[in-house]
Amino acid sequence: MNEQLYIAFENYFNNEMSESAKLEFENQLQNDADMQQKFEIYKETTQFLSAKFDSETIAFKENLKAISNDNFSKTNESKSKVIAFTPWYYAVAASVVIALGTWFMMQGNPEYGDFNQHENAYFTERSVGDENLNEAQNAFNQKDYKRAVASFQKVPNLASPELQYFYAIALIETNDYVKAEAFLNEIKSGTSVYKDKATWYLALSNLKQEKLEECKTYLIQIPADAEDYTKAQKLLKDLE
């Protein structure tokens, strides 16, 4: 294969080849296993781009094609159309892959899963033993949030901001946002040590629901001396 292979693939997919050139290309493809492999990789990448990204991606891809046209040397028409890839070609291809990867990563918003590293619960160590509380604590620390919620629901009194805080986190994890935010707003309006933590989790609850403007509203309320201030500022920056 020659240095115009990228352009040949593009022309074939875009139906820009003459009938004779197309037949010659397909015959070459059928009889060249190495070319088949590279063709399949190119086809899968092209289909992925077409399915997942918008017109901005198409424009980006066209720019890559223009760069390819400028940098790949033209071959003599009288020479054989089958030449080997050069190391230089692979270096250019690698740089294109890196550029694509960097560009794709820049497109996405931060996600809840980037920030949901919860502290462990230890409330039963500081209170009279209760079977349901003990079960809720163990389930929470094991990240079995569905079981934790079921155990919290059996506790007769959840007036403690600490219990409400961990219960709210488990509720967010199980997508019960309304109930979670009711507890968190109650904690936020109080004076306990969980006040600022509740604000942080109100932001995360909205992030998980992809309510990004609401998320920002809570993030800017977190004071500089709060434990989660640095994370809040990072998230706020990522959302801008």
C-alpha positions as protocol buffer text, in pm:
chain_id: "A"
residue {
  index: 1
  type: MET
  ca { x: 0 y: 0 z: 0 }
}
residue {
  index: 2
  type: ASN
  ca { x: 119 y: 350 z: -72 }
}
residue {
  index: 3
  type: GLU
  ca { x: 119 y: 680 z: 107 }
}
residue {
  index: 4
  type: GLN
  ca { x: -212 y: 769 z: -58 }
}
residue {
  index: 5
  type: LEU
  ca { x: -387 y: 485 z: 118 }
}
residue {
  index: 6
  type: TYR
  ca { x: -577 y: 715 z: 352 }
}
residue {
  index: 7
  type: ILE
  ca { x: -706 y: 912 z: 53 }
}
residue {
  index: 8
  type: ALA
  ca { x: -794 y: 590 z: -130 }
}
residue {
  index: 9
  type: PHE
  ca { x: -1002 y: 470 z: 164 }
}
residue {
  index: 10
  type: GLU
  ca { x: -1177 y: 807 z: 181 }
}
residue {
  index: 11
  type: ASN
  ca { x: -1251 y: 807 z: -190 }
}
residue {
  index: 12
  type: TYR
  ca { x: -1385 y: 453 z: -176 }
}
residue {
  index: 13
  type: PHE
  ca { x: -1619 y: 527 z: 115 }
}
residue {
  index: 14
  type: ASN
  ca { x: -1734 y: 851 z: -41 }
}
residue {
  index: 15
  type: ASN
  ca { x: -1798 y: 681 z: -377 }
}
residue {
  index: 16
  type: GLU
  ca { x: -1553 y: 913 z: -549 }
}
residue {
  index: 17
  type: MET
  ca { x: -1372 y: 646 z: -753 }
}
residue {
  index: 18
  type: SER
  ca { x: -1434 y: 567 z: -1115 }
}
residue {
  index: 19
  type: GLU
  ca { x: -1583 y: 224 z: -1180 }
}
residue {
  index: 20
  type: SER
  ca { x: -1252 y: 84 z: -1303 }
}
residue {
  index: 21
  type: ALA
  ca { x: -1059 y: 228 z: -1007 }
}
residue {
  index: 22
  type: LYS
  ca { x: -1317 y: 89 z: -770 }
}
residue {
  index: 23
  type: LEU
  ca { x: -1291 y: -261 z: -922 }
}
residue {
  index: 24
  type: GLU
  ca { x: -912 y: -245 z: -905 }
}
residue {
  index: 25
  type: PHE
  ca { x: -926 y: -130 z: -541 }
}
residue {
  index: 26
  type: GLU
  ca { x: -1165 y: -409 z: -442 }
}
residue {
  index: 27
  type: ASN
  ca { x: -955 y: -669 z: -620 }
}
residue {
  index: 28
  type: GLN
  ca { x: -645 y: -546 z: -440 }
}
residue {
  index: 29
  type: LEU
  ca { x: -833 y: -550 z: -111 }
}
residue {
  index: 30
  type: GLN
  ca { x: -952 y: -908 z: -168 }
}
residue {
  index: 31
  type: ASN
  ca { x: -600 y: -1036 z: -231 }
}
residue {
  index: 32
  type: ASP
  ca { x: -403 y: -842 z: 28 }
}
residue {
  index: 33
  type: ALA
  ca { x: -461 y: -958 z: 388 }
}
residue {
  index: 34
  type: ASP
  ca { x: -255 y: -673 z: 536 }
}
residue {
  index: 35
  type: MET
  ca { x: -456 y: -416 z: 343 }
}
residue {
  index: 36
  type: GLN
  ca { x: -780 y: -585 z: 453 }
}
residue {
  index: 37
  type: GLN
  ca { x: -681 y: -550 z: 817 }
}
residue {
  index: 38
  type: LYS
  ca { x: -598 y: -181 z: 784 }
}
residue {
  index: 39
  type: PHE
  ca { x: -913 y: -123 z: 581 }
}
residue {
  index: 40
  type: GLU
  ca { x: -1130 y: -280 z: 855 }
}
residue {
  index: 41
  type: ILE
  ca { x: -967 y: -66 z: 1122 }
}
residue {
  index: 42
  type: TYR
  ca { x: -1026 y: 245 z: 913 }
}
residue {
  index: 43
  type: LYS
  ca { x: -1387 y: 146 z: 840 }
}
residue {
  index: 44
  type: GLU
  ca { x: -1469 y: 83 z: 1207 }
}
residue {
  index: 45
  type: THR
  ca { x: -1314 y: 416 z: 1308 }
}
residue {
  index: 46
  type: THR
  ca { x: -1506 y: 602 z: 1039 }
}
residue {
  index: 47
  type: GLN
  ca { x: -1836 y: 439 z: 1134 }
}
residue {
  index: 48
  type: PHE
  ca { x: -1775 y: 524 z: 1500 }
}
residue {
  index: 49
  type: LEU
  ca { x: -1713 y: 887 z: 1416 }
}
residue {
  index: 50
  type: SER
  ca { x: -2020 y: 909 z: 1195 }
}
residue {
  index: 51
  type: ALA
  ca { x: -2248 y: 750 z: 1455 }
}
residue {
  index: 52
  type: LYS
  ca { x: -2128 y: 930 z: 1765 }
}
residue {
  index: 53
  type: PHE
  ca { x: -2018 y: 1279 z: 1671 }
}
residue {
  index: 54
  type: ASP
  ca { x: -2176 y: 1582 z: 1508 }
}
residue {
  index: 55
  type: SER
  ca { x: -2085 y: 1823 z: 1230 }
}
residue {
  index: 56
  type: GLU
  ca { x: -1798 y: 1959 z: 1436 }
}
residue {
  index: 57
  type: THR
  ca { x: -1635 y: 1617 z: 1420 }
}
residue {
  index: 58
  type: ILE
  ca { x: -1689 y: 1600 z: 1045 }
}
residue {
  index: 59
  type: ALA
  ca { x: -1515 y: 1935 z: 1007 }
}
residue {
  index: 60
  type: PHE
  ca { x: -1229 y: 1807 z: 1222 }
}
residue {
  index: 61
  type: LYS
  ca { x: -1203 y: 1496 z: 1009 }
}
residue {
  index: 62
  type: GLU
  ca { x: -1197 y: 1703 z: 692 }
}
residue {
  index: 63
  type: ASN
  ca { x: -907 y: 1902 z: 835 }
}
residue {
  index: 64
  type: LEU
  ca { x: -720 y: 1578 z: 892 }
}
residue {
  index: 65
  type: LYS
  ca { x: -787 y: 1478 z: 534 }
}
residue {
  index: 66
  type: ALA
  ca { x: -652 y: 1811 z: 413 }
}
residue {
  index: 67
  type: ILE
  ca { x: -338 y: 1761 z: 620 }
}
residue {
  index: 68
  type: SER
  ca { x: -305 y: 1414 z: 474 }
}
residue {
  index: 69
  type: ASN
  ca { x: -331 y: 1550 z: 120 }
}
residue {
  index: 70
  type: ASP
  ca { x: -64 y: 1808 z: 195 }
}
residue {
  index: 71
  type: ASN
  ca { x: 180 y: 1569 z: 358 }
}
residue {
  index: 72
  type: PHE
  ca { x: 144 y: 1240 z: 171 }
}
residue {
  index: 73
  type: SER
  ca { x: 350 y: 1238 z: -148 }
}
residue {
  index: 74
  type: LYS
  ca { x: 185 y: 1176 z: -482 }
}
residue {
  index: 75
  type: THR
  ca { x: 285 y: 856 z: -660 }
}
residue {
  index: 76
  type: ASN
  ca { x: 368 y: 823 z: -1026 }
}
residue {
  index: 77
  type: GLU
  ca { x: 61 y: 703 z: -1216 }
}
residue {
  index: 78
  type: SER
  ca { x: 273 y: 459 z: -1418 }
}
residue {
  index: 79
  type: LYS
  ca { x: 405 y: 285 z: -1106 }
}
residue {
  index: 80
  type: SER
  ca { x: 233 y: 0 z: -929 }
}
residue {
  index: 81
  type: LYS
  ca { x: -39 y: 120 z: -697 }
}
residue {
  index: 82
  type: VAL
  ca { x: 66 y: -124 z: -425 }
}
residue {
  index: 83
  type: ILE
  ca { x: 354 y: -3 z: -204 }
}
residue {
  index: 84
  type: ALA
  ca { x: 433 y: -75 z: 162 }
}
residue {
  index: 85
  type: PHE
  ca { x: 358 y: 157 z: 453 }
}
residue {
  index: 86
  type: THR
  ca { x: 665 y: 348 z: 568 }
}
residue {
  index: 87
  type: PRO
  ca { x: 761 y: 408 z: 935 }
}
residue {
  index: 88
  type: TRP
  ca { x: 697 y: 777 z: 868 }
}
residue {
  index: 89
  type: TYR
  ca { x: 336 y: 696 z: 773 }
}
residue {
  index: 90
  type: TYR
  ca { x: 283 y: 516 z: 1104 }
}
residue {
  index: 91
  type: ALA
  ca { x: 430 y: 810 z: 1294 }
}
residue {
  index: 92
  type: VAL
  ca { x: 182 y: 1044 z: 1126 }
}
residue {
  index: 93
  type: ALA
  ca { x: -103 y: 800 z: 1191 }
}
residue {
  index: 94
  type: ALA
  ca { x: -5 y: 779 z: 1558 }
}
residue {
  index: 95
  type: SER
  ca { x: -8 y: 1157 z: 1589 }
}
residue {
  index: 96
  type: VAL
  ca { x: -355 y: 1166 z: 1433 }
}
residue {
  index: 97
  type: VAL
  ca { x: -482 y: 909 z: 1685 }
}
residue {
  index: 98
  type: ILE
  ca { x: -339 y: 1114 z: 1973 }
}
residue {
  index: 99
  type: ALA
  ca { x: -502 y: 1428 z: 1834 }
}
residue {
  index: 100
  type: LEU
  ca { x: -836 y: 1251 z: 1803 }
}
residue {
  index: 101
  type: GLY
  ca { x: -814 y: 1113 z: 2155 }
}
residue {
  index: 102
  type: THR
  ca { x: -731 y: 1452 z: 2303 }
}
residue {
  index: 103
  type: TRP
  ca { x: -1010 y: 1618 z: 2107 }
}
residue {
  index: 104
  type: PHE
  ca { x: -1267 y: 1359 z: 2216 }
}
residue {
  index: 105
  type: MET
  ca { x: -1173 y: 1396 z: 2584 }
}
residue {
  index: 106
  type: MET
  ca { x: -1223 y: 1769 z: 2563 }
}
residue {
  index: 107
  type: GLN
  ca { x: -1584 y: 1727 z: 2451 }
}
residue {
  index: 108
  type: GLY
  ca { x: -1737 y: 1556 z: 2755 }
}
residue {
  index: 109
  type: ASN
  ca { x: -1873 y: 1707 z: 3076 }
}
residue {
  index: 110
  type: PRO
  ca { x: -1754 y: 1579 z: 3415 }
}
residue {
  index: 111
  type: GLU
  ca { x: -1958 y: 1289 z: 3549 }
}
residue {
  index: 112
  type: TYR
  ca { x: -2088 y: 1192 z: 3891 }
}
residue {
  index: 113
  type: GLY
  ca { x: -1868 y: 881 z: 3887 }
}
residue {
  index: 114
  type: ASP
  ca { x: -1560 y: 1106 z: 3886 }
}
residue {
  index: 115
  type: PHE
  ca { x: -1650 y: 1245 z: 4229 }
}
residue {
  index: 116
  type: ASN
  ca { x: -1850 y: 983 z: 4423 }
}
residue {
  index: 117
  type: GLN
  ca { x: -1570 y: 859 z: 4646 }
}
residue {
  index: 118
  type: HIS
  ca { x: -1764 y: 852 z: 4975 }
}
residue {
  index: 119
  type: GLU
  ca { x: -1613 y: 839 z: 5322 }
}
residue {
  index: 120
  type: ASN
  ca { x: -1693 y: 534 z: 5530 }
}
residue {
  index: 121
  type: ALA
  ca { x: -1967 y: 545 z: 5793 }
}
residue {
  index: 122
  type: TYR
  ca { x: -1880 y: 482 z: 6160 }
}
residue {
  index: 123
  type: PHE
  ca { x: -2189 y: 603 z: 6340 }
}
residue {
  index: 124
  type: THR
  ca { x: -2260 y: 276 z: 6527 }
}
residue {
  index: 125
  type: GLU
  ca { x: -1925 y: 303 z: 6706 }
}
residue {
  index: 126
  type: ARG
  ca { x: -2045 y: 621 z: 6877 }
}
residue {
  index: 127
  type: SER
  ca { x: -2399 y: 516 z: 6966 }
}
residue {
  index: 128
  type: VAL
  ca { x: -2594 y: 240 z: 7133 }
}
residue {
  index: 129
  type: GLY
  ca { x: -2590 y: -70 z: 6915 }
}
residue {
  index: 130
  type: ASP
  ca { x: -2883 y: -107 z: 6679 }
}
residue {
  index: 131
  type: GLU
  ca { x: -2917 y: -398 z: 6440 }
}
residue {
  index: 132
  type: ASN
  ca { x: -3063 y: -192 z: 6156 }
}
residue {
  index: 133
  type: LEU
  ca { x: -2807 y: 85 z: 6196 }
}
residue {
  index: 134
  type: ASN
  ca { x: -2527 y: -169 z: 6204 }
}
residue {
  index: 135
  type: GLU
  ca { x: -2663 y: -329 z: 5886 }
}
residue {
  index: 136
  type: ALA
  ca { x: -2697 y: 14 z: 5719 }
}
residue {
  index: 137
  type: GLN
  ca { x: -2340 y: 104 z: 5810 }
}
residue {
  index: 138
  type: ASN
  ca { x: -2195 y: -223 z: 5685 }
}
residue {
  index: 139
  type: ALA
  ca { x: -2394 y: -213 z: 5362 }
}
residue {
  index: 140
  type: PHE
  ca { x: -2292 y: 149 z: 5298 }
}
residue {
  index: 141
  type: ASN
  ca { x: -1923 y: 77 z: 5354 }
}
residue {
  index: 142
  type: GLN
  ca { x: -1950 y: -223 z: 5121 }
}
residue {
  index: 143
  type: LYS
  ca { x: -2107 y: 7 z: 4858 }
}
residue {
  index: 144
  type: ASP
  ca { x: -2427 y: -199 z: 4863 }
}
residue {
  index: 145
  type: TYR
  ca { x: -2642 y: 112 z: 4861 }
}
residue {
  index: 146
  type: LYS
  ca { x: -2971 y: -60 z: 4788 }
}
residue {
  index: 147
  type: ARG
  ca { x: -2932 y: -271 z: 5102 }
}
residue {
  index: 148
  type: ALA
  ca { x: -2816 y: 34 z: 5296 }
}
residue {
  index: 149
  type: VAL
  ca { x: -3133 y: 225 z: 5200 }
}
residue {
  index: 150
  type: ALA
  ca { x: -3352 y: -69 z: 5305 }
}
residue {
  index: 151
  type: SER
  ca { x: -3177 y: -81 z: 5643 }
}
residue {
  index: 152
  type: PHE
  ca { x: -3198 y: 296 z: 5698 }
}
residue {
  index: 153
  type: GLN
  ca { x: -3571 y: 278 z: 5631 }
}
residue {
  index: 154
  type: LYS
  ca { x: -3610 y: 39 z: 5927 }
}
residue {
  index: 155
  type: VAL
  ca { x: -3446 y: 281 z: 6172 }
}
residue {
  index: 156
  type: PRO
  ca { x: -3723 y: 445 z: 6379 }
}
residue {
  index: 157
  type: ASN
  ca { x: -3545 y: 778 z: 6430 }
}
residue {
  index: 158
  type: LEU
  ca { x: -3327 y: 945 z: 6167 }
}
residue {
  index: 159
  type: ALA
  ca { x: -3310 y: 1288 z: 6332 }
}
residue {
  index: 160
  type: SER
  ca { x: -2930 y: 1287 z: 6352 }
}
residue {
  index: 161
  type: PRO
  ca { x: -2763 y: 1494 z: 6074 }
}
residue {
  index: 162
  type: GLU
  ca { x: -2495 y: 1224 z: 6052 }
}
residue {
  index: 163
  type: LEU
  ca { x: -2748 y: 949 z: 5981 }
}
residue {
  index: 164
  type: GLN
  ca { x: -2939 y: 1172 z: 5740 }
}
residue {
  index: 165
  type: TYR
  ca { x: -2614 y: 1252 z: 5559 }
}
residue {
  index: 166
  type: PHE
  ca { x: -2517 y: 890 z: 5493 }
}
residue {
  index: 167
  type: TYR
  ca { x: -2877 y: 793 z: 5417 }
}
residue {
  index: 168
  type: ALA
  ca { x: -2893 y: 1077 z: 5160 }
}
residue {
  index: 169
  type: ILE
  ca { x: -2577 y: 955 z: 4988 }
}
residue {
  index: 170
  type: ALA
  ca { x: -2723 y: 604 z: 4962 }
}
residue {
  index: 171
  type: LEU
  ca { x: -3041 y: 756 z: 4818 }
}
residue {
  index: 172
  type: ILE
  ca { x: -2843 y: 945 z: 4553 }
}
residue {
  index: 173
  type: GLU
  ca { x: -2665 y: 623 z: 4460 }
}
residue {
  index: 174
  type: THR
  ca { x: -3002 y: 452 z: 4415 }
}
residue {
  index: 175
  type: ASN
  ca { x: -3142 y: 748 z: 4218 }
}
residue {
  index: 176
  type: ASP
  ca { x: -3396 y: 861 z: 4478 }
}
residue {
  index: 177
  type: TYR
  ca { x: -3301 y: 1224 z: 4433 }
}
residue {
  index: 178
  type: VAL
  ca { x: -3610 y: 1390 z: 4578 }
}
residue {
  index: 179
  type: LYS
  ca { x: -3580 y: 1219 z: 4914 }
}
residue {
  index: 180
  type: ALA
  ca { x: -3201 y: 1259 z: 4918 }
}
residue {
  index: 181
  type: GLU
  ca { x: -3220 y: 1632 z: 4854 }
}
residue {
  index: 182
  type: ALA
  ca { x: -3489 y: 1676 z: 5119 }
}
residue {
  index: 183
  type: PHE
  ca { x: -3250 y: 1537 z: 5382 }
}
residue {
  index: 184
  type: LEU
  ca { x: -2953 y: 1732 z: 5244 }
}
residue {
  index: 185
  type: ASN
  ca { x: -3141 y: 2062 z: 5242 }
}
residue {
  index: 186
  type: GLU
  ca { x: -3243 y: 2004 z: 5602 }
}
residue {
  index: 187
  type: ILE
  ca { x: -2879 y: 1944 z: 5699 }
}
residue {
  index: 188
  type: LYS
  ca { x: -2764 y: 2244 z: 5491 }
}
residue {
  index: 189
  type: SER
  ca { x: -3002 y: 2476 z: 5675 }
}
residue {
  index: 190
  type: GLY
  ca { x: -2869 y: 2360 z: 6013 }
}
residue {
  index: 191
  type: THR
  ca { x: -2544 y: 2418 z: 6200 }
}
residue {
  index: 192
  type: SER
  ca { x: -2393 y: 2069 z: 6219 }
}
residue {
  index: 193
  type: VAL
  ca { x: -2049 y: 1970 z: 6091 }
}
residue {
  index: 194
  type: TYR
  ca { x: -2227 y: 1814 z: 5793 }
}
residue {
  index: 195
  type: LYS
  ca { x: -2367 y: 2148 z: 5671 }
}
residue {
  index: 196
  type: ASP
  ca { x: -2105 y: 2207 z: 5398 }
}
residue {
  index: 197
  type: LYS
  ca { x: -2088 y: 1838 z: 5311 }
}
residue {
  index: 198
  type: ALA
  ca { x: -2463 y: 1847 z: 5246 }
}
residue {
  index: 199
  type: THR
  ca { x: -2410 y: 2135 z: 5002 }
}
residue {
  index: 200
  type: TRP
  ca { x: -2142 y: 1935 z: 4821 }
}
residue {
  index: 201
  type: TYR
  ca { x: -2374 y: 1637 z: 4785 }
}
residue {
  index: 202
  type: LEU
  ca { x: -2658 y: 1857 z: 4665 }
}
residue {
  index: 203
  type: ALA
  ca { x: -2420 y: 1960 z: 4387 }
}
residue {
  index: 204
  type: LEU
  ca { x: -2333 y: 1595 z: 4315 }
}
residue {
  index: 205
  type: SER
  ca { x: -2698 y: 1494 z: 4313 }
}
residue {
  index: 206
  type: ASN
  ca { x: -2765 y: 1752 z: 4042 }
}
residue {
  index: 207
  type: LEU
  ca { x: -2451 y: 1649 z: 3855 }
}
residue {
  index: 208
  type: LYS
  ca { x: -2573 y: 1290 z: 3844 }
}
residue {
  index: 209
  type: GLN
  ca { x: -2905 y: 1413 z: 3705 }
}
residue {
  index: 210
  type: GLU
  ca { x: -2714 y: 1624 z: 3449 }
}
residue {
  index: 211
  type: LYS
  ca { x: -2864 y: 1943 z: 3593 }
}
residue {
  index: 212
  type: LEU
  ca { x: -2540 y: 2130 z: 3543 }
}
residue {
  index: 213
  type: GLU
  ca { x: -2657 y: 2484 z: 3616 }
}
residue {
  index: 214
  type: GLU
  ca { x: -2818 y: 2372 z: 3942 }
}
residue {
  index: 215
  type: CYS
  ca { x: -2495 y: 2189 z: 4025 }
}
residue {
  index: 216
  type: LYS
  ca { x: -2296 y: 2511 z: 3979 }
}
residue {
  index: 217
  type: THR
  ca { x: -2540 y: 2697 z: 4206 }
}
residue {
  index: 218
  type: TYR
  ca { x: -2451 y: 2469 z: 4497 }
}
residue {
  index: 219
  type: LEU
  ca { x: -2079 y: 2457 z: 4421 }
}
residue {
  index: 220
  type: ILE
  ca { x: -2035 y: 2833 z: 4454 }
}
residue {
  index: 221
  type: GLN
  ca { x: -2198 y: 2817 z: 4800 }
}
residue {
  index: 222
  type: ILE
  ca { x: -1923 y: 2596 z: 4945 }
}
residue {
  index: 223
  type: PRO
  ca { x: -1691 y: 2811 z: 5161 }
}
residue {
  index: 224
  type: ALA
  ca { x: -1313 y: 2811 z: 5125 }
}
residue {
  index: 225
  type: ASP
  ca { x: -1260 y: 2645 z: 5463 }
}
residue {
  index: 226
  type: ALA
  ca { x: -1488 y: 2351 z: 5379 }
}
residue {
  index: 227
  type: GLU
  ca { x: -1335 y: 2004 z: 5345 }
}
residue {
  index: 228
  type: ASP
  ca { x: -1473 y: 1964 z: 4993 }
}
residue {
  index: 229
  type: TYR
  ca { x: -1381 y: 2313 z: 4869 }
}
residue {
  index: 230
  type: THR
  ca { x: -1092 y: 2200 z: 4646 }
}
residue {
  index: 231
  type: LYS
  ca { x: -1304 y: 1932 z: 4479 }
}
residue {
  index: 232
  type: ALA
  ca { x: -1588 y: 2178 z: 4439 }
}
residue {
  index: 233
  type: GLN
  ca { x: -1361 y: 2428 z: 4265 }
}
residue {
  index: 234
  type: LYS
  ca { x: -1226 y: 2160 z: 4033 }
}
residue {
  index: 235
  type: LEU
  ca { x: -1576 y: 2050 z: 3940 }
}
residue {
  index: 236
  type: LEU
  ca { x: -1686 y: 2410 z: 3891 }
}
residue {
  index: 237
  type: LYS
  ca { x: -1390 y: 2471 z: 3659 }
}
residue {
  index: 238
  type: ASP
  ca { x: -1466 y: 2152 z: 3463 }
}
residue {
  index: 239
  type: LEU
  ca { x: -1825 y: 2266 z: 3413 }
}
residue {
  index: 240
  type: GLU
  ca { x: -1729 y: 2606 z: 3273 }
}
